[in-house]
Amino acid sequence: MKEFDVLFFEYFKRKNDPNIVLTKTEFYNYTVQIATFSDRLAKLYPEQKEVAAKNKEQWLSESYEEYLEFKASQKK
């Protein structure tokens, strides 16, 4: 879990920093790694399997184009 927390907070820190724009590769690297943690959690906590699957789907559906729109709105 510590590894997940570090990754998760690093992603949001960089995502919300108006001076940093992640490359497409960096963006998807974060989202896919976070989605992968959902799979791990489902294996560790089978009773949370549905929640983990939903979280995984949500992270894999993240769009780089929407991220860029968010970054553009930060500059306004």
C-alpha positions, 0 to 999 in steps of 0.5 A: 500500500505504501507503494500505491500511496507514493505513486498516487500522491506523486501523480496528483501532485504533478497533475495539479502543478500548473508548471508541469505538463505530463507527457502522454507516456508519463500520464498513461504510465501513472494511470495504468500503474494505478489501475494495476494496483486495483487488481492487486487489491482485488486479490488481497481483499476478495470482498472488494473485488467489485470496487477494485474492478470499478476503480481499475476501469475508471483509471484505464478510461482516463483521457490524455486529451481531457488532462490537457484541457484541465492543464489549459484551464489552470492557466486561465 
